[in-house]
Amino acid sequence: MSNKKILIVEDEPSLVFTLQDTLESEGYNVSVVSDGEAAIEKTKQIKPDLMLLDLMLPGMSGYEICKKIRAMKYTFPIIMLTARDQEVDKVAGLNIGADDYITKPFGVKELLARIQARLRRASSYSKSGPLEVLKLGNVKIDLKESEVIKPNGVIHPLSTREVEMIQYLVERANQPVSRDELLEQVWRYEYSTNTRTVDVHISKLRAKIEEHPDDPHYLVTLHGVGYMLKIN
């Protein structure tokens, strides 16, 4: 049985009932709120291990909530729940710090598998590796605090998955890493995940760690192969 804390942010009563009942039967400690302000306050109060976040909420949207959570430097996994099945919505969610998304209606087994995978990866990161700070030129990447600090003092928060990607690339610094390898080792499951998802995350990372993201110096593309993190 798990004692992990899951915060559900959802305003559809029937779905809340199903999610709460299912997760509690799996041993999770479940809290439920139905709007953005309550989500922020509950996050401060309980510091959840994972959040299930509905995209379409009254008042503050799931996008806005996710942005605020990441700006507060919380790095727990966020899985977005959305009735939309358009790539632009999924990419937008990933771009503002979500770790995963699942489209309604979804199967309980699939959701549980995704939750377990995200918690497992988050736990693995918290227990792994001595590397806490990486410097790329004048850019400081603080993996412990999950943030990138630019020379001008601007701080960019990193999502759990971004930290995992950096760790994996650092372990294979100056070596080519394929998209399929990143999917297998970082995402750990297939479902609807594809190489486009990897490209989106790489683009996000470049925007945070590179001085000129369109002409990267450190996180480079190897055409026909994949990517490489260059560390001199």
Secondary structure, DSSP 8 states (H G I E B T S, - for coil): ----EEEEE---HHHHHHHHHHHHHTT-EEEEE-SHHHHHHHHHHH--SEEEEESS-SSS-HHHHHHHHHHTT--S-EEEEES---HHHHHHHHHTT--EEEESS--HHHHHHHHHHHHHHHHHHHH--S--EEEETTEEEETTTTEEE-TTS-EEE--HHHHHHHHHHHHTTTS-B-HHHHIIIII---TT--HHHHHHHHHHHHHHH-SSTTS-SSEEEETTTEEEE---
